[in-house]
């Protein structure tokens, strides 16, 4: 059985993807892995580059920009993760969602596998992600965006009191960046998930186009009884938003994702006064396009 199945969803990030794959195939350690690249209709030569330079990669061409969760699900199915209660016996022991704008040090993949092997109660793990300027990618360890956690974050209280466990939970700013930490969510840029957890909860929710599908997956996995862990001993480098910065849809999709997540997990238990604040905040941030989504969701809530 393969130890690690790696899924990389690419859209017009050829040069970054090449560097990412170079670092993946330079990995060291006694473990086995398989790489699947799902290309969402790039027009920058990404497909040709992968075919020519990385013949061992399984390349899947979608023919359209399917979005991040659907693209990852295509890759996961190619590795044998078919859905809830349906995982092939020979599917890798761990699935890794990896962004094409990441670079993994030679021992990173092996050390992450070793960590999860040593902690069988951890269903999801992610490393410390460092941005090009040397700072922490705050999304690599975060709390769920509950109405109150989001209120503290967007009202500025989190900035005023970053060391407060109450006010700083959105980005876990109360904890040192080198602290090993059980968290609510890690980020899909590097998200390693245990085979048994996938079999228990299913794949990513394709209602999301981009953003929050990783948080939603962590939410469902935590609800199933698994731990989500920030493994600070491993560092991975992340350019961040290499693909989304090219998309005019990205900002809208972020707020649409927040709306979907709120509806799915918190609307039923949110008091009326707080619900009003949430809707007002989303409309202010998301604009008129989000109003249409609030009135008539474009896609029903589903999960694989």
N, C-alpha and C positions, 0 to 999 in steps of 0.2 A: 504494500500500500504506500502511495506517495504521502510524504509528510505534509507538504504545503502546496496548495493550489493557488496561484496568483492570478488575479483578474485585473487588467488595466484597461480602462475605458478611455479612448483617445478621440479628441476632436481638434484637428489643426494645431497640434503641438509637436510636430515632427522632431525638431532638434532636441527638445526636452525629453521626448519619448526615447530617442536614441540614447541619450545620456543615462536615463533611468534604466533602460534595458542593459546597457553596458555595466552598470553597477550591480544589477541583479545577477547577471551571469558571471560576475567576478566574485560572487559570494563564496565564503569558505565555511567549513564545518561539515560534520557527518550527518547530513540530512538530504532528502530528495525533494525536488520541487518540479512543478510544471507551470508554464506561463501561457496564459491566454490573453491576447490583445483583441479587444472589441473596438473596431473603428467605426465611428458614427459619421460616415460619409465625409471624411476629410478631403480637402482639395489642395493640400499642400505637399503631397507626395509621401505622406506617412505610410501608406500601404506598401508602396514600392520599397521604401527604406526597410521596413520590417522583413519583407520577403527576401531582399538581397543580403541584409546584414545579420539577420537573426532567424535562420531557417528552422531552428528548434521551437520557435514560438508558434502556437496555434493562433492563426489570424482569422478573425471573423469579421466580415464586412456587412454592416447592417443596411447600407444603401440609403439611410436617412439619419438625421439626428434624433435618435430615440430618447435622449435624455439620460441622466446618470443612473438612476435605479434600474431602468429597463435594460440599459446596456450591461450593467453588472449582472443582472439576472440571466441575461443571455450567456455571459461568460461562466456564471456559476452552474448553469444547466449543462454547459459543455464539459464541466468537470465532474458532473454526476449528482449535483444537488438539484433535484427536480422540484422540490417544494415541501411543504409541511407533511411529515410522515412518509416522505418519498425521497430517500437518499440512496444512491447506488452503494452497494457494499464496498466497491473499490474506489469510492470518492476519497480525495485526500483527507487526512485527519484534521487539517485546518484549512480554512479558506482565508485568503488575504485580499482585501480590496486595496489597491495601490494606485495612487494618482501618477500620471505620466510626468508630472512636474516635481517628483521626488527623487532623491538620490540616497541609496542605502549603503552605508559602510559595509565593508566585506563581511564582518561578523554579525551584522544586525539581524538578518533573517534567522540565522541559526540560534542566536541568543533569545529571540522572541519565541521560537519553537521550544527551546529548552525551558523557558520561563513557564509557558503554559503546560508543558509536560509535568513540571514540578508543582503546579497549582491546579488540580483537576476540578476545583469549584469555580474557576474563572472561565466564563463563556466567551468573553470578548476582551481583547487587550490591545493597547496602542502604545507606541513609544513616545519619548519626548521629541517634538517636531520643532526644528529651528529654522527661522526665516533667513533670507539672504543678509539681512542687517545684523544677524546674530541674536535677535530677540526670540522669545518663545512664541510659537503659533498658539494663541490662547485657546483655539478650538480643540486642541488635542486632549484637553481634560476640562470637562464642563458639567454643570448641573442641568437638569431638565428645565426648559423654559416654561415653568408653571406661571400662571398669571402674576403671582406675587414676586417670584424671582425676576420675571421680565420687567415688572414695574420698578423694582429696585435698580435694575440695570439701566433702563432707558430714562429713568427720572434723574440719573446722575448720582444716586446714593451709593452705588457700587464704586464710583470713582472717588467719592468723598471718604468712604470707609472700606478700602480694598482689603484690609486685613480682618474684616468682620465675616464670620462664617455665615451670618444671616444675609448681609447685604452683598457680599462678594461671591455668592455661590454660582452665578451665571458662568464665570470663567475661573472659578476656584482660586481667586487671587489671594485668598487667605493662606494658601499653602506654598511652601518653597518649591521652585520648579524642579529640584532634585529629589523631592519627597515621593516615595512610593505611595500610591493613593488609590483607594477604591473610589470610583467616580460614577456619575450617572451615565456619561457618554464619552466616547472617544470619537475622533473625526474619521470620515471615510477616506481621507487621503492615505492613511495607513490604519487599517482596521482588520485585526486578525480574529477570526471567529471559529469556535470549536464545531466540529461536524455534528455532534449530538445536539448542540443548541440550534443549529439550522434545521435539523430534522424535527425538533420540537416546535419551533415557531414559524418556520417557512422562510421565504426569501424576502427581498426588499419590497416595500409597498410602492407600486408603480403609479399611484395617484400623484405622487411627487414627481416633478420633472428634474429639479436639481435643488439641493439644500434640504436639510431636515430628515431625509430618508435614513441617514445614518443614526440620527438621534432616535427616530422612531424604531429602528431595528434594535438599538440598545434598550429602549424602553420595554419592548416586547420580550427581549431576552432576560432582562432583569425581572420582569413580572413572572417569568417562568422559573425563577429561583436561582439564576446564575449571577455571578459577580462580573462587573465591568471594571477593568483595571488599567491605570496609567502606570506604565513600567518605565520609570525615569532613567533607569540604568542604561537603556538603549536610546541612542540619538539617531534621528533621520532628518535629512534636510529637505525643505519644502519651499518651492518658489511661491506657490499659492496664487489662485485665480488666473493661472496662465491661459486657460480656455475660457472661463466665464468673463474675463475682462474684454473678450472679443464679442460678447453677446449682448445685444441691447435688451434681451429678455431677462438678463440675470437679476437685476434689482427687483423687478416685478416678481420673479419667481421666488426670490427670498421671502418676500412678505406673503405671497400666496402659500408658500410652504409653512410659514408660521400659522397662517389661518387654518390650513388643513390639520396641522398637528394639534392646535388648540381644540378644534372641533372634535377631533378623534379621541383625545385623551382627557380634556378638561371641561368642555362646555357643560356637560351634564351635572357637574358638581360645583360650578362656579356661581356664586350669588349674583343676583341681577345687577347690583351696583357695580360690581367688579367686571361683569360681562360687558357693561356699557363702556367702561374705561378701556377694556381690551379692544372692542370694536372701533372705538374712536381712535385709539393709537394706531391700529392697523390701517384704518382709512387715511389718516394723516400721512403715514409712511408709505403706504402702497398706492395711493392715488385712486383716480376714477376707475381704472381697470379692475382694481380689487373690489370695488362696489358691485360690479357685475358678477364677480365670483361669489360674493357674499349672497347676492340675490338668487343666483342660479349656478351652482357649482358645475364646472365644465366636465368633470369626471367623477363618477361615484367612488366612494371609498372602497378600496380593495387591498388585499394583501395575499401574496402567494403562499 
